[in-house]
C-alpha cells in the first residue's frame, strides 16, 4: 500500500531516512525517477542509505506498476524528484492518496511556498490539477512540521 508519495529534489536523504520512514512504518521505498534509474552509482548510493529491512525499487516512472504497489499491503513511500514526475506517475496509474511536497529547489521564476519548497507557475498549476484529480496535496518537510495546503 502506498502510504505517501513525496516530491523531494534530493530523493533519498536524511529527512526521508530518519523522519519519514519510521513515522510511516515504511517497508519499501520506490524511487520513481528517470535519471536515477539510469545511473548505476545512484542505485548503489540509495541502496546503501536505505535500512536493510526496507526494500528499494528504483525505476523510471513509466516502468512502475503503481497500482500493484497500492494493492499489495507493503507500506510504501514513493519518491519523485520533481512535480512533473508526479504528474507523469498519475498518468501511469498512481492512485488517489497523499502527495507530500517536501523539497523543491529554488530557481529562476520560482517563488517560496515554504522554507524548502519553491514553485513556478507551471508546478503550481500541475499540483492544483493533481489535487482536482483526487490527490491530497500538502507541503511538509518533516512529519513534526505542520502540513500546509497550497494556495
C-alpha positions as semicolon CSV with decimal commas, in nm:
position;residue;x (nm);y (nm);z (nm)
1;X;0,000;0,000;0,000
2;X;0,126;0,343;-0,088
3;X;0,121;0,534;0,241
4;X;0,272;0,852;0,097
5;X;0,403;0,992;-0,229
6;X;0,661;1,267;-0,188
7;X;0,822;1,521;-0,418
8;X;1,175;1,586;-0,298
9;X;1,455;1,713;-0,521
10;X;1,704;1,519;-0,309
11;X;1,512;1,187;-0,330
12;X;1,671;0,973;-0,055
13;X;1,844;1,171;0,222
14;X;1,844;1,222;0,599
15;X;1,489;1,358;0,639
16;X;1,347;1,064;0,448
17;X;1,558;0,801;0,627
18;X;1,543;0,941;0,980
19;X;1,197;1,100;0,988
20;X;0,958;0,974;0,720
21;X;1,046;0,603;0,713
22;X;0,996;0,543;1,087
23;X;0,697;0,779;1,106
24;X;0,517;0,593;0,828
25;X;0,638;0,242;0,912
26;X;0,767;0,206;0,556
27;X;0,896;-0,131;0,437
28;X;0,952;-0,029;0,074
29;X;1,078;0,287;-0,095
30;X;1,003;0,337;-0,464
31;X;1,223;0,598;-0,632
32;X;1,033;0,692;-0,947
33;X;1,293;0,889;-1,135
34;X;1,404;0,851;-1,494
35;X;1,756;0,989;-1,438
36;X;1,830;0,789;-1,122
37;X;1,702;0,471;-1,287
38;X;1,976;0,505;-1,549
39;X;2,253;0,588;-1,300
40;X;2,429;0,282;-1,153
41;X;2,603;0,499;-0,892
42;X;2,269;0,635;-0,769
43;X;2,135;0,283;-0,729
44;X;2,436;0,183;-0,518
45;X;2,424;0,500;-0,308
46;X;2,049;0,476;-0,243
47;X;2,077;0,106;-0,161
48;X;2,345;0,182;0,097
49;X;2,137;0,461;0,253
50;X;1,818;0,259;0,300
51;X;1,792;0,039;0,611
52;X;1,841;-0,333;0,546
53;X;1,479;-0,415;0,631
54;X;1,343;-0,171;0,370
55;X;1,314;-0,277;0,006
56;X;1,431;-0,030;-0,258
57;X;1,277;-0,010;-0,605
58;X;1,445;0,232;-0,844
59;X;1,285;0,270;-1,186
60;X;1,164;0,510;-1,450
61;X;0,815;0,643;-1,385
62;X;0,671;0,465;-1,689
63;X;0,813;0,129;-1,575
64;X;0,639;0,127;-1,236
65;X;0,311;-0,053;-1,172
66;X;0,178;0,192;-0,912
67;X;-0,148;0,002;-0,870
68;X;0,041;-0,316;-0,777
69;X;0,227;-0,128;-0,503
70;X;-0,100;0,028;-0,387
71;X;-0,270;-0,311;-0,360
72;X;-0,004;-0,541;-0,213
73;X;-0,018;-0,439;0,156
74;X;0,351;-0,347;0,194
75;X;0,378;0,007;0,342
76;X;0,541;0,201;0,059
77;X;0,683;0,550;0,018
78;X;0,703;0,672;-0,343
79;X;0,961;0,944;-0,414
80;X;0,970;1,183;-0,709
81;X;1,244;1,435;-0,783
82;X;1,012;1,694;-0,938
83;X;0,649;1,787;-0,986
84;X;0,642;1,674;-1,349
85;X;0,738;1,321;-1,239
86;X;0,441;1,308;-1,002
87;X;0,216;1,424;-1,286
88;X;0,357;1,153;-1,513
89;X;0,307;0,893;-1,238
90;X;-0,057;0,994;-1,206
91;X;-0,094;0,942;-1,581
92;X;0,071;0,598;-1,543
93;X;-0,168;0,491;-1,266
94;X;-0,061;0,648;-0,935
95;X;-0,385;0,618;-0,733
96;X;-0,552;0,878;-0,514
97;X;-0,369;0,941;-0,190
98;X;-0,146;1,185;-0,009
99;X;0,111;1,374;-0,217
100;X;0,366;1,544;0,006
101;X;0,569;1,828;-0,142
102;X;0,875;1,823;0,079
103;X;1,160;1,988;-0,108
104;X;1,175;2,163;-0,443
105;X;1,487;2,370;-0,502
106;X;1,473;2,740;-0,579
107;X;1,549;2,866;-0,927
108;X;1,455;3,123;-1,189
109;X;1,084;3,201;-1,183
110;X;1,023;3,003;-0,863
111;X;0,862;3,155;-0,556
112;X;0,881;3,030;-0,200
113;X;0,577;2,848;-0,064
114;X;0,769;2,719;0,241
115;X;1,126;2,713;0,372
116;X;1,210;2,423;0,141
117;X;0,961;2,442;-0,146
118;X;0,988;2,681;-0,440
119;X;0,740;2,653;-0,724
120;X;0,696;2,820;-1,060
121;X;0,355;2,877;-1,216
122;X;0,376;2,551;-1,411
123;X;0,445;2,350;-1,093
124;X;0,164;2,527;-0,907
125;X;-0,083;2,458;-1,188
126;X;0,025;2,094;-1,210
127;X;-0,018;2,044;-0,835
128;X;-0,361;2,208;-0,849
129;X;-0,460;1,964;-1,126
130;X;-0,336;1,672;-0,916
131;X;-0,546;1,795;-0,625
132;X;-0,850;1,830;-0,850
133;X;-0,795;1,476;-0,976
134;X;-0,826;1,330;-0,625
135;X;-0,480;1,357;-0,473
136;X;-0,443;1,530;-0,136
137;X;-0,153;1,771;-0,188
138;X;0,029;1,907;0,118
139;X;0,358;2,090;0,175
140;X;0,555;1,945;0,466
141;X;0,930;1,892;0,507
142;X;0,919;1,653;0,805
143;X;0,639;1,479;0,999
144;X;0,683;1,704;1,302
145;X;0,614;2,014;1,090
146;X;0,254;2,125;1,035
147;X;0,135;2,038;0,684
148;X;0,005;2,322;0,473
149;X;-0,219;2,327;0,170
150;X;-0,109;2,510;-0,141
151;X;-0,271;2,847;-0,204
